[in-house]
Amino acid sequence: MTSTKKSGVSKFPYSRIKVYWNDIQTHSDWISISDIEEYSTASCVDEGFLWKKDKSRIWIFSSYSKNEDGSYDVANVTCFPKGCVTKIERIK
């Protein structure tokens, strides 16, 4: 991604998004086999800046620091397998 300049100020080149996704739930308790369907996945939401998407993954980061040379360092990086993502929403 490239940055654009307005009045000499570089615009932050990454979109802020919400990622809705399903997470695995596991339980080690002894239960009746008829109770298995009471367990389900967890519906989760993460917010961050979209770094990249490809056919199978989505990467976001939620913290960044701009260096003197204009490059960025990032932290709190998450890589989602697309199979668990249910929705992506842009935050304005």
N, C-alpha and C positions, 0 to 999 in steps of 0.2 A: 504494500500500500504506500502511496505517496502522499505527502502533505501538500496542502494548497496554501498560498499566501494571500492574505487580505491586509492591506495597509502595513506590510512589513511584518505581520505577526503570523507565525505558523499555526495552522489549525490542527488540533489533535486528530490523527488519522484513523482512529479506531471507534467503531460504533458501540454504544452501550446497549446491552441486551439482557433479557431474562431468558433463562433456559429452564423449561419444565421437563422433568424426567422422572422415570420410575426406577427405584432402587430395590435391590434384592432384600428380602427379609428372611432370616433364618432363626429357627428356634430349636433348642436342644432338649426341651421338656418332653417327657413321655405324655403322649396324647392318644386318644382313640383314633383309629384310622378314619372314622366317619367325621372327625373334626378337622381334617386336613384343610378343607376348603375355607375354613374360617380364617386362615392365614393368607395374606395377600402381599403385594408389593407396596412400598411406601411412595407416595407422590411427593416429589421434592422440587424446589425452585432455587436456582442460583442466579446471581446477577454479576455481571462483569463486562469486560470489553472484548469483543470478538477479535481474535487474532487471525484465525484461519478455519476453513471448513474444507474437507475433502469427501470422497465417496463414503467413508466409514467413520470419520471422527470430526469433532468440533472442539476447538481450543479456545478458552477464555482466560483472562487474567483480571484480577480485581484491584491490584495496586501497581502504581508505576512511578518512576522518577525520570525527569528529563535531564539529560546530561548537557554540559556546556557545548558540545559539538552538535546538539540537536537530536541525537539518538536517544532511545529510551531503554531503561532497565525495568523489568517487570517482576512481580512476585504474586503468590497465591494463584498459581496456574492450575487449571483443571482441564483434563482431556476427557470428553464424553464419547463413548461409542454411540453412533447415531441410532442404533437399535433401541436404546433406552430413552431417547429424547422424543417427547410427545409434541412439543411446541417450542418455537423460538419467537420472542416478541422484542421488537426494537423499543428502547426507552428514549424518549425525547428530552 
